[in-house]
Amino acid sequence: MQIKTMADYAASGETPEILFWVGCAGSFDQRAQKITKAFATILDKVGIRFAILGKEESCTGDPARRAGNEFIFQMMAQNNIAVLNGYEVKKIVTACPHCFNTLRNEYPELGGHYEVIHHATYLQQLIDEGKIRMQGGGTFKGRKITYHDSCYLGRANDIYEAPRKVLEALDAELVEMKRCRSNGLCCGAGGAQMFKEEEKGTTRINFERGKEAVATGASVIAANCPFCMTMLTDGVKEQGKEDSVQVLDIAEMIVQQMA
């Protein structure tokens, strides 16, 4: 698949429908790269004209701000905003809730005003519009799936229904964990915790969450965040269930069952 950059579109005098903001994890983490490829494949299959920034994209600055380094955050944000405004970007879709929250809620105060959509919401829109069509009796039909609410999509932005509606399109059985929606348990990676040494305690948060997910009896744990993906995968391994329980992003699930 050949994916155009914003520079490619600008050189030909064209404008893409959306900018796909890949994010650091989606660019460099081998597991998250699979999510990036899955979402890009979906966009390509349904005929969405999209672009990426490529080498012009850098970290949104979310981890720096969460860790307390406001100077680094603002420097990163202003550099990104200059690039985005230079291309007159209007609509951004990202598969990372951390990027989504930062671009949507924190960039406006620095001059970055865009329509920012998380890929769960965008996938729901494509399904509702009939652009994504599912195969009957697909990979996930009848399977038990539990969904983990990522903090930055759920509590921070009140998006709970879109990912669940996407999963409903798979014709699977959705089983909720006891702690879900606004009462969901963090995976343990937010607030820059992903990048620091763990603190003393009786158990790791992701082990606790993995235990809850496995206890539902689901064979698939659905996620929508690359950080959650890493933490939940480790949580499932700690339970010794890595051979029987998959941790998948919703885009990976949709691309497997598209007609």
Summary of the structure (lengths in Angstrom):
residues: 259
radius of gyration: 18.2
end to end distance: 18.5
largest distance: 57.9
contacts: 857
relative contact order: 0.14
helix: 47%
strand: 12%
